[in-house]
């Protein structure tokens, strides 16, 4: 992957705390923070629970929002990031967006380019609808990679199709897409089906990062400590890789660390095969 000429390539220093790829802390632009007070409270939550770097990723809906609306949103985001740097320098905040997969995605990316990517690099955070995967998605992901983008799929465990048939998603990962699972899914905040799906994706080595997807101080806080404890307690993978190293490399526009080979579905389900597969992954 080529590094873009952006802040992403200035420093490859690895942060000491958690790195949160996915948050909705910019007030008043989407369904996340609604006030500066919300933003400040969540920045405090992030810092006191161990996060010292995060991306501000407001929702962007290509083809639903007008270009002028997206432009205004990005300007507000950038102004808020500047404010956060002055008011709460304990947490380094970088620009990004959570981009909904629509028919207009390709054209919107051409128009706004790296202003929509994570820290102006080559990684883009993509959101699928919760109830479907539209036809031609594999082709779209291929075209995005041809154009130099690296798709990072946000919370695939919340998609009903992937919950029923994770092989569909395993093929996307094999084709080069990366995966970000929500901390709240692991903790059961979205119900049993997303939690089971998140656990299965982790056990199958199909997850590259875990993020908060923080929206509100109380119900969906900017706190990765619970996910860190669960990953360690349930032996779901390398917590430091998922919560710090890989997210930091993504925000620095570097290649993520080599991941263990994906585990077949039956081996991830439990029992002797599961234990055997995990044993050899650690060798």
KEKE-3310 file (N, C-alpha, C; in steps of 0.2 Angstrom, whole numbers, plus 5000, padded with zeros to 4 digits):
npx = (5004:5003:5009:5000:5002:5001:4996:4996:5007:5017:5022:5026:5025:5021:5006:5004:4992:4975:4968:4955:4946:4933:4921:4908:4909:4908:4898:4881:4880:4876:4868:4875:4885:4877:4880:4893:4896:4892:4902:4914:4912:4913:4926:4933:4929:4935:4949:4951:4948:4958:4961:4971:4971:4960:4948:4938:4923:4910:4894:4892:4882:4882:4874:4862:4863:4866:4880:4884:4879:4887:4899:4898:4897:4909:4917:4913:4917:4931:4933:4929:4938:4950:4946:4945:4958:4964:4956:4956:4969:4974:4970:4973:4965:4959:4954:4940:4927:4912:4906:4892:4887:4881:4873:4880:4892:4905:4906:4905:4917:4926:4924:4926:4937:4952:4947:4937:4943:4952:4961:4966:4972:4974:4964:4947:4932:4918:4901:4888:4871:4860:4851:4853:4863:4869:4866:4881:4891:4903:4910:4910:4919:4930:4933:4935:4947:4955:4956:4964:4960:4958:4946:4938:4927:4914:4907:4902:4896:4884:4876:4862:4862:4876:4876:4868:4875:4890:4900:4899:4904:4917:4923:4924:4934:4945:4947:4953:4947:4946:4941:4931:4925:4912:4915:4904:4895:4902:4899:4886:4877:4869:4861:4858:4861:4870:4881:4884:4888:4899:4908:4910:4916:4928:4934:4936:4947:4944:4944:4951:4952:4945:4933:4925:4913:4907:4893:4885:4887:4881:4874:4881:4896:4913:4923:4934:4939:4931:4929:4942:4945:4936:4941:4953:4949:4941:4949:4950:4958:4972:4972:4979:4984:4972:4966:4975:4988:4985:4974:4981:4991:4983:4978:4990:4992:4999:5003:4993:4997:5003:4990:4983:4979:4963:4950:4942:4923:4917:4928:4929:4918:4919:4925:4936:4942:4942:4950:4962:4965:4967:4978:4988:4988:4995:5007)
npy = (4994:5011:5025:5040:5057:5065:5069:5057:5051:5057:5054:5038:5034:5023:5024:5023:5020:5014:5014:5022:5019:5023:5034:5045:5059:5072:5086:5088:5084:5072:5056:5056:5064:5078:5090:5102:5099:5085:5080:5084:5076:5063:5063:5064:5052:5043:5046:5043:5029:5024:5027:5036:5040:5044:5043:5055:5051:5055:5051:5049:5050:5045:5051:5052:5063:5079:5086:5098:5097:5087:5094:5104:5097:5091:5102:5107:5096:5097:5109:5106:5096:5104:5112:5102:5099:5110:5111:5098:5091:5079:5068:5063:5068:5063:5065:5058:5048:5039:5030:5027:5013:5016:5018:5029:5030:5028:5039:5050:5048:5050:5064:5070:5063:5061:5068:5061:5050:5039:5049:5056:5046:5030:5022:5018:5020:5010:5008:4995:4993:4987:4977:4970:4965:4973:4969:4966:4970:4964:4967:4981:4983:4978:4987:4998:4995:4994:5007:5012:5012:5006:4996:4997:4988:4993:4987:4974:4963:4967:4966:4958:4948:4944:4939:4928:4921:4920:4916:4924:4936:4932:4929:4942:4947:4939:4944:4956:4966:4975:4973:4980:4978:4982:4987:4988:4978:4966:4967:4965:4975:4978:4967:4949:4942:4951:4950:4936:4935:4944:4938:4926:4930:4935:4924:4917:4924:4935:4948:4964:4976:4983:4994:5009:5015:5026:5035:5042:5049:5041:5029:5024:5024:5031:5021:5008:4999:4988:4980:4976:4969:4958:4952:4947:4939:4929:4924:4929:4933:4944:4956:4968:4970:4972:4983:4993:4992:4988:4998:5010:5009:5009:5022:5029:5026:5015:4998:4985:4974:4957:4945:4931:4916:4914:4905:4890:4889:4878:4874:4885:4885:4878:4866:4852:4854:4868:4871:4865:4872:4885:4883:4880:4892:4900:4896)
npz = (5000:4996:5004:5007:5004:5018:5035:5040:5037:5043:5056:5063:5076:5089:5099:5117:5123:5121:5104:5095:5082:5078:5081:5086:5090:5086:5088:5084:5071:5067:5073:5084:5097:5104:5109:5114:5127:5128:5119:5126:5138:5133:5127:5139:5145:5136:5138:5152:5152:5145:5132:5120:5108:5094:5081:5073:5067:5059:5052:5035:5020:5005:4991:4997:5006:5001:4991:4995:5008:5014:5013:5022:5034:5034:5036:5049:5056:5055:5061:5074:5078:5078:5089:5099:5100:5107:5118:5125:5125:5129:5123:5106:5092:5076:5059:5051:5043:5044:5031:5022:5013:4997:4981:4976:4982:4975:4967:4976:4984:4974:4973:4985:4990:5000:5010:5016:5021:5033:5044:5032:5025:5016:5020:5022:5031:5031:5031:5031:5027:5040:5038:5026:5012:4998:4980:4970:4979:4981:4969:4970:4982:4976:4966:4973:4979:4968:4965:4975:4988:5005:5011:5027:5035:5045:5060:5055:5062:5066:5055:5048:5037:5037:5050:5049:5039:5039:5030:5019:5022:5026:5014:5009:5017:5014:5001:5003:5011:5027:5044:5057:5073:5085:5101:5110:5104:5108:5122:5123:5120:5109:5108:5107:5095:5087:5097:5097:5084:5083:5092:5085:5073:5078:5084:5073:5067:5059:5061:5062:5070:5085:5090:5098:5093:5098:5104:5113:5130:5140:5136:5125:5127:5125:5127:5129:5138:5143:5132:5130:5142:5140:5128:5132:5143:5137:5128:5115:5105:5101:5111:5112:5099:5092:5098:5099:5091:5078:5075:5076:5066:5055:5056:5054:5041:5037:5034:5041:5054:5051:5051:5059:5050:5043:5053:5049:5049:5057:5065:5073:5080:5092:5105:5102:5089:5088:5099:5095:5083:5087:5095:5086:5079:5088:5087)
capx = (5000:5007:5007:4998:5006:4996:4998:4996:5014:5022:5024:5024:5026:5015:5004:5004:4985:4970:4967:4948:4945:4926:4917:4903:4910:4907:4891:4876:4881:4873:4865:4880:4885:4872:4882:4900:4896:4893:4909:4919:4912:4916:4934:4935:4928:4940:4955:4951:4947:4964:4962:4974:4971:4954:4946:4931:4920:4903:4890:4891:4877:4882:4868:4856:4865:4869:4887:4884:4878:4893:4905:4897:4898:4917:4920:4911:4921:4938:4933:4928:4945:4954:4944:4947:4965:4965:4952:4957:4975:4976:4968:4974:4959:4961:4948:4938:4920:4909:4903:4887:4888:4876:4875:4884:4898:4911:4907:4907:4924:4930:4923:4929:4944:4955:4944:4933:4946:4954:4967:4968:4976:4970:4959:4940:4928:4912:4895:4883:4864:4859:4846:4854:4870:4866:4870:4887:4895:4910:4913:4912:4925:4936:4934:4938:4954:4958:4957:4969:4957:4958:4940:4938:4920:4912:4903:4899:4892:4877:4872:4858:4865:4882:4874:4866:4879:4897:4905:4899:4909:4924:4925:4926:4940:4949:4948:4957:4943:4947:4935:4931:4920:4911:4915:4897:4893:4905:4897:4879:4873:4865:4857:4862:4864:4877:4886:4887:4892:4906:4912:4912:4921:4935:4937:4938:4952:4941:4943:4957:4952:4939:4932:4919:4907:4904:4888:4882:4890:4879:4872:4886:4902:4919:4926:4936:4941:4927:4931:4949:4945:4933:4945:4958:4946:4938:4954:4947:4963:4977:4969:4984:4984:4965:4964:4980:4993:4982:4971:4987:4994:4978:4978:4996:4992:5003:5000:4992:5001:5000:4985:4983:4975:4956:4949:4935:4918:4916:4933:4928:4912:4920:4927:4943:4945:4943:4956:4968:4966:4970:4985:4993:4989:4999:5014)
capy = (5000:5017:5030:5046:5063:5067:5069:5050:5048:5061:5050:5031:5032:5019:5026:5019:5018:5012:5019:5021:5021:5024:5038:5050:5064:5079:5088:5091:5083:5065:5054:5055:5069:5083:5096:5102:5095:5078:5079:5084:5071:5057:5064:5062:5045:5040:5047:5039:5022:5021:5029:5042:5042:5042:5046:5057:5048:5056:5048:5052:5046:5047:5051:5054:5070:5083:5087:5104:5095:5084:5099:5108:5092:5090:5108:5107:5091:5099:5114:5103:5093:5110:5114:5097:5099:5115:5110:5092:5089:5072:5063:5065:5067:5063:5066:5052:5048:5033:5031:5022:5010:5017:5018:5035:5030:5029:5046:5054:5047:5054:5071:5072:5060:5059:5071:5056:5044:5040:5053:5057:5041:5026:5018:5021:5016:5009:5005:4992:4992:4982:4972:4968:4967:4975:4965:4970:4973:4962:4971:4988:4983:4977:4993:5003:4993:4996:5015:5013:5013:5000:4996:4994:4987:4995:4983:4969:4959:4970:4965:4952:4943:4941:4935:4921:4918:4923:4915:4929:4941:4929:4930:4949:4948:4936:4948:4962:4971:4974:4973:4983:4976:4986:4985:4987:4971:4961:4968:4964:4981:4978:4961:4943:4941:4954:4948:4930:4936:4947:4932:4921:4934:4936:4917:4915:4928:4939:4955:4968:4981:4984:5002:5010:5017:5030:5040:5046:5048:5036:5023:5021:5028:5031:5017:5002:4995:4982:4975:4974:4964:4952:4949:4944:4934:4924:4922:4930:4936:4948:4963:4974:4971:4974:4989:4998:4992:4989:5004:5015:5008:5011:5030:5031:5024:5009:4991:4982:4968:4950:4942:4923:4913:4913:4898:4888:4890:4873:4874:4891:4884:4875:4859:4850:4857:4875:4872:4863:4877:4891:4881:4881:4899:4903:4893)
capz = (5000:4995:5009:5004:5007:5023:5042:5042:5036:5047:5062:5064:5083:5092:5105:5122:5125:5115:5098:5093:5075:5076:5086:5084:5095:5083:5090:5080:5064:5065:5078:5090:5102:5102:5112:5116:5133:5126:5116:5131:5142:5130:5127:5146:5146:5132:5141:5158:5151:5142:5125:5119:5101:5091:5075:5073:5060:5058:5047:5028:5016:4998:4987:5002:5008:4995:4991:5000:5015:5016:5013:5028:5039:5035:5039:5056:5059:5056:5066:5081:5079:5081:5096:5104:5101:5112:5125:5128:5121:5132:5117:5100:5088:5069:5055:5047:5042:5043:5025:5021:5006:4993:4974:4975:4985:4971:4964:4982:4985:4969:4974:4992:4991:5006:5016:5019:5023:5040:5044:5026:5022:5011:5023:5022:5036:5027:5034:5027:5030:5045:5036:5019:5008:4991:4975:4967:4984:4980:4964:4973:4986:4972:4962:4978:4980:4962:4965:4980:4994:5008:5015:5033:5036:5052:5064:5051:5066:5066:5049:5048:5033:5040:5056:5047:5034:5040:5025:5014:5025:5026:5007:5008:5021:5010:4995:5005:5016:5034:5049:5064:5077:5090:5108:5113:5102:5113:5128:5122:5120:5103:5108:5107:5088:5086:5101:5095:5077:5085:5095:5080:5069:5082:5085:5066:5065:5054:5064:5062:5075:5089:5091:5102:5089:5103:5101:5119:5136:5145:5133:5121:5129:5122:5132:5126:5143:5144:5127:5131:5147:5137:5123:5136:5147:5133:5123:5108:5101:5104:5113:5111:5092:5090:5101:5099:5086:5071:5073:5076:5060:5050:5056:5051:5034:5037:5033:5047:5056:5048:5055:5059:5045:5046:5055:5047:5054:5061:5070:5077:5084:5099:5105:5101:5083:5090:5103:5091:5078:5091:5097:5080:5077:5092:5087)
cpx = (5004:5004:5005:5002:5001:4999:4999:5003:5019:5026:5022:5025:5020:5013:5004:4997:4981:4970:4960:4947:4938:4922:4913:4903:4908:4900:4887:4876:4877:4869:4869:4879:4880:4874:4889:4901:4896:4900:4914:4919:4914:4923:4936:4935:4934:4947:4956:4950:4953:4965:4966:4975:4964:4953:4939:4928:4912:4900:4890:4887:4877:4876:4862:4857:4868:4876:4888:4884:4884:4899:4904:4899:4906:4920:4919:4916:4928:4938:4933:4935:4950:4952:4946:4954:4967:4962:4954:4963:4977:4975:4969:4968:4961:4954:4947:4930:4918:4904:4898:4888:4881:4878:4879:4890:4904:4912:4908:4914:4928:4930:4927:4936:4946:4952:4939:4936:4949:4961:4970:4973:4972:4965:4952:4936:4921:4907:4890:4876:4864:4855:4848:4861:4868:4870:4876:4892:4902:4913:4915:4918:4931:4938:4937:4945:4958:4960:4962:4967:4958:4951:4941:4930:4918:4907:4899:4894:4885:4873:4868:4860:4871:4881:4872:4871:4886:4902:4905:4904:4916:4927:4928:4933:4946:4951:4951:4953:4946:4941:4936:4925:4919:4912:4909:4894:4895:4901:4889:4874:4868:4861:4861:4865:4870:4882:4889:4891:4899:4911:4915:4917:4928:4938:4939:4944:4950:4941:4950:4957:4945:4939:4926:4913:4903:4899:4886:4886:4888:4878:4877:4893:4908:4924:4928:4939:4938:4928:4938:4949:4941:4937:4950:4955:4944:4943:4952:4952:4968:4974:4973:4984:4977:4963:4969:4985:4990:4978:4976:4990:4989:4978:4984:4997:4998:5000:4999:4996:4998:4996:4985:4978:4968:4954:4942:4930:4917:4922:4932:4922:4913:4923:4934:4946:4946:4950:4963:4970:4969:4977:4990:4993:4994:5006:5019)
cpy = (5006:5022:5037:5052:5067:5067:5062:5047:5052:5057:5043:5029:5029:5022:5021:5016:5015:5017:5017:5023:5024:5028:5043:5056:5071:5081:5090:5089:5076:5063:5053:5061:5075:5090:5096:5098:5088:5076:5079:5078:5064:5057:5062:5055:5041:5040:5042:5032:5019:5023:5035:5044:5040:5046:5048:5055:5049:5052:5052:5047:5048:5046:5053:5061:5073:5084:5093:5102:5091:5089:5102:5103:5092:5097:5109:5102:5094:5105:5111:5099:5098:5112:5109:5097:5104:5113:5103:5088:5082:5067:5066:5063:5068:5063:5059:5053:5040:5033:5025:5020:5011:5017:5024:5035:5031:5036:5051:5054:5051:5062:5073:5069:5059:5063:5066:5050:5045:5043:5054:5052:5037:5022:5021:5017:5016:5005:5002:4993:4987:4976:4968:4969:4967:4971:4970:4972:4971:4966:4978:4988:4982:4983:4998:5002:4995:5003:5017:5013:5006:5000:4993:4994:4988:4990:4978:4964:4961:4969:4958:4947:4940:4937:4928:4917:4921:4922:4920:4934:4938:4930:4937:4950:4945:4940:4955:4967:4969:4975:4976:4981:4981:4983:4984:4980:4966:4961:4967:4970:4981:4971:4955:4941:4944:4952:4941:4931:4939:4942:4928:4924:4934:4929:4914:4919:4933:4946:4958:4973:4981:4991:5003:5012:5022:5035:5045:5044:5042:5029:5020:5025:5027:5027:5010:4997:4988:4977:4972:4968:4957:4948:4945:4938:4928:4921:4922:4933:4940:4955:4969:4976:4974:4981:4995:4998:4993:4995:5010:5015:5010:5019:5033:5029:5019:5003:4988:4976:4962:4947:4934:4921:4912:4906:4896:4888:4884:4873:4880:4890:4881:4868:4858:4853:4864:4875:4870:4869:4883:4889:4882:4888:4902:4901:4898)
cpz = (5000:5001:5005:5008:5012:5030:5044:5041:5040:5053:5062:5071:5086:5098:5110:5124:5119:5110:5095:5086:5073:5081:5083:5089:5093:5085:5085:5073:5062:5072:5085:5095:5099:5105:5113:5123:5132:5124:5122:5136:5139:5129:5134:5147:5142:5136:5148:5158:5147:5135:5125:5112:5098:5085:5075:5067:5060:5052:5040:5024:5009:4994:4991:5004:5001:4996:4996:5007:5018:5017:5020:5034:5040:5038:5046:5059:5060:5061:5073:5083:5082:5088:5101:5105:5106:5118:5128:5124:5124:5127:5111:5095:5080:5065:5052:5046:5042:5037:5023:5014:5002:4986:4972:4978:4981:4969:4970:4984:4980:4970:4980:4993:4998:5012:5019:5022:5031:5041:5037:5022:5017:5013:5024:5026:5032:5031:5030:5031:5035:5043:5029:5017:5001:4986:4972:4972:4983:4975:4966:4977:4981:4968:4967:4979:4974:4962:4971:4987:4998:5013:5022:5035:5044:5054:5059:5055:5067:5060:5049:5043:5035:5046:5054:5043:5034:5034:5019:5016:5024:5019:5006:5011:5016:5003:4997:5010:5023:5038:5055:5067:5083:5097:5111:5110:5107:5120:5129:5122:5115:5103:5107:5100:5086:5090:5099:5088:5079:5088:5090:5075:5072:5082:5078:5063:5059:5056:5065:5068:5079:5091:5095:5099:5094:5100:5107:5125:5140:5141:5128:5121:5125:5127:5129:5131:5144:5138:5128:5136:5144:5132:5127:5140:5143:5128:5116:5103:5105:5105:5111:5103:5089:5093:5101:5093:5079:5070:5073:5069:5054:5050:5054:5044:5033:5036:5040:5048:5053:5053:5054:5053:5047:5047:5052:5052:5059:5067:5075:5082:5091:5099:5103:5095:5084:5094:5099:5086:5082:5093:5092:5078:5082:5091:5083)
residu = (UNK:UNK:UNK:UNK:UNK:UNK:UNK:UNK:UNK:UNK:UNK:UNK:UNK:UNK:UNK:UNK:UNK:UNK:UNK:UNK:UNK:UNK:UNK:UNK:UNK:UNK:UNK:UNK:UNK:UNK:UNK:UNK:UNK:UNK:UNK:UNK:UNK:UNK:UNK:UNK:UNK:UNK:UNK:UNK:UNK:UNK:UNK:UNK:UNK:UNK:UNK:UNK:UNK:UNK:UNK:UNK:UNK:UNK:UNK:UNK:UNK:UNK:UNK:UNK:UNK:UNK:UNK:UNK:UNK:UNK:UNK:UNK:UNK:UNK:UNK:UNK:UNK:UNK:UNK:UNK:UNK:UNK:UNK:UNK:UNK:UNK:UNK:UNK:UNK:UNK:UNK:UNK:UNK:UNK:UNK:UNK:UNK:UNK:UNK:UNK:UNK:UNK:UNK:UNK:UNK:UNK:UNK:UNK:UNK:UNK:UNK:UNK:UNK:UNK:UNK:UNK:UNK:UNK:UNK:UNK:UNK:UNK:UNK:UNK:UNK:UNK:UNK:UNK:UNK:UNK:UNK:UNK:UNK:UNK:UNK:UNK:UNK:UNK:UNK:UNK:UNK:UNK:UNK:UNK:UNK:UNK:UNK:UNK:UNK:UNK:UNK:UNK:UNK:UNK:UNK:UNK:UNK:UNK:UNK:UNK:UNK:UNK:UNK:UNK:UNK:UNK:UNK:UNK:UNK:UNK:UNK:UNK:UNK:UNK:UNK:UNK:UNK:UNK:UNK:UNK:UNK:UNK:UNK:UNK:UNK:UNK:UNK:UNK:UNK:UNK:UNK:UNK:UNK:UNK:UNK:UNK:UNK:UNK:UNK:UNK:UNK:UNK:UNK:UNK:UNK:UNK:UNK:UNK:UNK:UNK:UNK:UNK:UNK:UNK:UNK:UNK:UNK:UNK:UNK:UNK:UNK:UNK:UNK:UNK:UNK:UNK:UNK:UNK:UNK:UNK:UNK:UNK:UNK:UNK:UNK:UNK:UNK:UNK:UNK:UNK:UNK:UNK:UNK:UNK:UNK:UNK:UNK:UNK:UNK:UNK:UNK:UNK:UNK:UNK:UNK:UNK:UNK:UNK:UNK:UNK:UNK:UNK:UNK:UNK:UNK:UNK:UNK:UNK:UNK:UNK:UNK:UNK:UNK:UNK:UNK:UNK:UNK:UNK:UNK:UNK:UNK:UNK:UNK)
# end
